[in-house]
Every structure is written in C-alpha cells, then in structure tokens.
Amino acid sequence: MKSINILPLASALAALFVLQTSGFGQGMPSEQRDTIHGLFDSRDKFQREVTETETGYVSRTTSDDPEAVQLIQTHVKQMEGRLKQGLMVRHWDPAYVEFVNYYDDIDIQITNIEKGISIVAIGKTKEAIEVARNHAGIISKFMDHGWKEHDKTHAAVYSESEATQEMGSMGGMACCQQEGLGDQLAGAACKTEGDGGCMMDAKAEDKGGKMSCCQQAG
C-alpha cells in the first residue's frame, strides 16, 4: 500500500481552502494572461523610468513599437480592473499579496501617453508609500530580466498574508517551480494562479534554452 505523507497534504489542503475562500482562486482570463506573456516576450522593447517622490513614485514606461505600447496600456487597464474588483494577482508572491492588501491605501493615477503609460502612485500612509515603491521596483526587474524574473518570488516590505505563508511552506517558489509535491491537490492549489499552465515540466527546452514554466502553457 502506498504511504501518504499527512503533513504536506494537510498544508496543501489548508492553502487551497484559504485561496478559495479569500478570492485568490479567481483564475485570470486567458486574454489577460496572454497580454502579460506578450509583455515578457517584448520586454526588451521598453524603456522605463521610475522617480521616487515624498509620497510614492512617478513612472514612465515607453516603447517605439506600437504593438508594445498597446500591450502595456492594455495590461495596466486590465490589472486596474482586476484590483478594483478585489481579485488577486500572483498569489504565490509575497510582495504582490502585500500590494493587493495595501491597494486601497494607494492612489494610482494612470495616464496613457503617446508611446506608453505614465503612473503616479501616492501612498496615503507611510507603509503604503513603501509598498508602492517596492511594487514599482519589481516591475522594473520584470523589464530588466524578463521571464527569469517572472518565476521568482519577491519579498514583502512588512508582513506576508496567511495564504502566502501557506504557499511558502511548499517551497517559497512560484507554483510552476514546485517540483516533487507529488499530489494533484497541491497542483490544483497552484493552478488557481492566473498563469494556469505553470505546473508543466519546468525543464522543457526551446531551441537549446530553458523556457519559463509559464511559457509552457498549452
């Protein structure tokens, strides 16, 4: 008879319960996921400037490529709508969980400009200011490092949510990197993340180089 490791199974159950009851389990629509993937594929076409202010930051993300401009403008609008609905983004990433938790304390002013987008973020509290700046820095890392950065988790400024701590007990990595979990339940918890194809083999190769696990959807 096959033995079952009860503790990891219980942890996965707890994490799945928290995700489903907190709104984390809302899967990201394919058009939103496709826009994100398009941005990572096009990240070398963007220029990004971030300036910290007393109350937060100002950023400009631009491109000379019209298709890239459309991608960034569409993505920011999609994520604004998702956050205003109280839906989670990257629930396995502590910094993103924290950003969502502080979202109501950050005034985010979004302006479409000729070659991209401008954002002014104003924190209503000292904590919200730091969280907003942390988020801006992570976006800059995505632009600099692309898919390699996508598959990393990022530190929260203050504290992690209960759900993130549960997911962290599975290895502190993106769900698509958690090899060896060994049961479908843990996989189901991971797949509540918007990048729903991430549980595929992270070792697949594309023309001699590793693909991001989230590029392997479908």
C-alpha positions in Angstrom: 0.0 0.0 0.0 1.3 3.4 -0.9 2.1 5.6 2.1 0.8 9.1 2.4 2.7 12.0 4.0 0.0 13.6 6.0 1.6 16.9 6.9 2.3 18.2 3.4 -1.2 17.0 2.3 -2.7 18.9 5.2 -0.7 22.0 4.3 -1.9 21.8 0.7 -5.5 21.4 1.9 -5.1 24.5 4.1 -3.6 26.6 1.4 -6.3 25.6 -1.1 -9.0 26.4 1.4 -7.5 29.9 2.1 -7.2 30.6 -1.6 -10.7 29.6 -2.4 -12.3 31.4 0.5 -10.4 34.7 0.1 -11.0 35.4 -3.6 -7.5 34.2 -4.5 -8.9 31.4 -6.5 -10.3 33.6 -9.3 -8.5 32.4 -12.3 -7.1 35.0 -14.7 -8.9 35.2 -18.0 -6.8 34.0 -21.0 -6.8 37.4 -22.6 -5.2 38.9 -19.6 -2.7 36.1 -19.3 -1.8 36.4 -23.0 -1.2 40.2 -22.6 1.2 39.5 -19.7 3.1 36.9 -21.7 3.3 39.3 -24.6 4.9 41.9 -22.3 7.5 39.5 -21.1 8.3 38.4 -24.7 8.6 42.1 -25.7 10.3 43.4 -22.5 13.5 44.5 -24.5 11.4 46.9 -26.5 10.5 49.0 -23.4 12.3 51.9 -21.6 11.3 52.5 -18.0 12.0 55.4 -15.7 11.0 55.5 -12.0 11.4 58.5 -9.8 10.6 58.3 -6.1 8.6 61.2 -4.6 7.9 62.1 -1.0 4.5 60.3 -1.2 5.4 57.4 -3.6 6.7 57.4 -7.1 6.2 58.5 -10.7 7.0 56.1 -13.5 7.1 56.2 -17.3 7.1 53.1 -19.4 7.5 53.7 -23.1 8.3 52.0 -26.4 8.9 52.9 -30.0 7.0 49.8 -31.1 3.2 50.5 -31.5 2.3 46.9 -30.6 4.3 47.0 -27.4 2.7 50.3 -26.5 -0.7 48.7 -27.0 0.3 45.8 -24.8 1.4 47.9 -21.8 -1.6 50.2 -22.0 -4.0 47.2 -22.2 -2.2 45.3 -19.4 -2.3 48.3 -16.9 -6.0 48.8 -17.6 -6.7 45.1 -17.1 -4.8 44.9 -13.8 -6.5 48.1 -12.6 -9.9 46.5 -13.2 -8.8 43.3 -11.5 -7.5 45.0 -8.4 -10.6 47.2 -8.1 -12.7 44.0 -8.0 -10.6 42.7 -5.2 -9.0 39.9 -7.2 -5.6 38.6 -6.5 -2.6 38.7 -8.8 0.4 36.3 -8.3 -0.9 35.0 -5.0 2.3 33.0 -4.5 4.4 36.1 -4.5 4.6 37.8 -1.0 5.2 41.3 -2.4 2.1 41.1 -4.7 -0.1 39.8 -1.8 1.1 42.7 0.2 0.5 45.2 -2.6 -3.1 44.0 -3.0 -3.6 44.3 0.7 -2.5 47.9 0.7 -4.1 48.8 -2.7 -6.9 50.8 -1.1 -4.3 53.0 0.6 -2.6 53.9 -2.6 -3.9 56.5 -5.1 -2.8 55.3 -8.5 -3.2 57.8 -11.3 -2.8 56.2 -14.8 -2.3 58.2 -17.9 -1.9 56.8 -21.5 0.8 58.8 -23.2 2.0 58.8 -26.9 4.5 56.0 -26.5 3.3 54.2 -23.4 2.0 54.9 -20.0 2.7 57.1 -17.0 1.8 56.3 -13.5 1.7 58.5 -10.4 1.4 56.5 -7.1 0.6 58.3 -3.9 0.6 56.4 -0.7 -1.9 57.5 2.0 0.2 56.2 4.8 4.0 55.7 5.4 3.5 51.9 4.9 1.6 52.3 1.7 4.3 54.6 0.3 6.9 51.9 0.9 4.7 49.1 -0.5 4.0 51.1 -3.7 7.7 51.8 -4.2 8.5 48.1 -3.7 6.0 47.2 -6.4 7.5 49.7 -8.8 10.9 48.2 -8.3 9.6 44.7 -9.0 8.0 45.9 -12.3 11.4 47.4 -13.2 13.0 44.0 -12.5 10.5 42.3 -14.9 11.5 44.8 -17.6 15.2 44.1 -17.0 15.2 40.4 -16.6 12.1 39.1 -18.3 10.9 35.5 -17.8 13.7 34.7 -15.4 12.3 37.3 -13.0 8.7 36.3 -13.6 9.4 32.9 -12.0 10.8 34.4 -8.8 9.1 35.4 -5.6 9.7 38.9 -4.1 10.0 40.0 -0.5 7.2 41.9 1.1 8.1 45.1 2.9 6.2 44.3 6.1 4.4 41.1 6.5 3.1 38.2 4.5 -0.5 37.1 4.4 -1.6 33.8 5.9 -2.2 32.4 2.4 1.2 33.4 1.2 2.8 31.8 4.3 1.0 28.6 3.5 2.2 28.7 -0.1 5.7 29.5 1.1 5.6 26.2 3.0 5.5 24.5 -0.3 9.0 25.8 -1.2 8.9 29.6 -1.4 8.8 29.4 -5.2 6.3 30.1 -8.0 3.9 27.3 -8.2 5.3 26.3 -11.5 8.7 25.7 -9.9 7.4 23.4 -7.1 8.5 20.0 -8.4 8.1 16.9 -6.3 4.9 18.0 -4.4 3.6 14.6 -5.5 -0.2 15.0 -5.4 -2.9 16.6 -7.6 -4.3 18.6 -4.7 -1.1 20.8 -4.4 -1.2 21.1 -8.2 -4.8 22.3 -8.0 -3.9 24.9 -5.5 -1.1 26.2 -7.7 -3.4 26.3 -10.8 -5.7 28.8 -9.1 -3.0 31.3 -10.1 -3.7 33.1 -13.3 -0.8 31.5 -15.2 -2.8 28.3 -15.3 -0.3 26.2 -17.3 2.5 26.6 -14.9 2.6 23.1 -13.5 4.1 21.7 -16.7 7.7 20.5 -16.8 10.0 23.4 -16.0 12.9 21.6 -17.6 11.5 21.7 -21.2 13.8 23.3 -23.6 13.2 25.6 -26.5 16.0 25.7 -29.1 18.5 24.7 -26.5 17.5 27.1 -23.8 15.1 26.7 -20.8 11.6 28.1 -21.2 9.8 29.7 -18.3 7.3 27.2 -16.9 4.7 29.8 -17.6 5.6 29.9 -21.3 4.8 26.2 -21.5 1.0 26.6 -21.1 -1.0 24.6 -23.6 
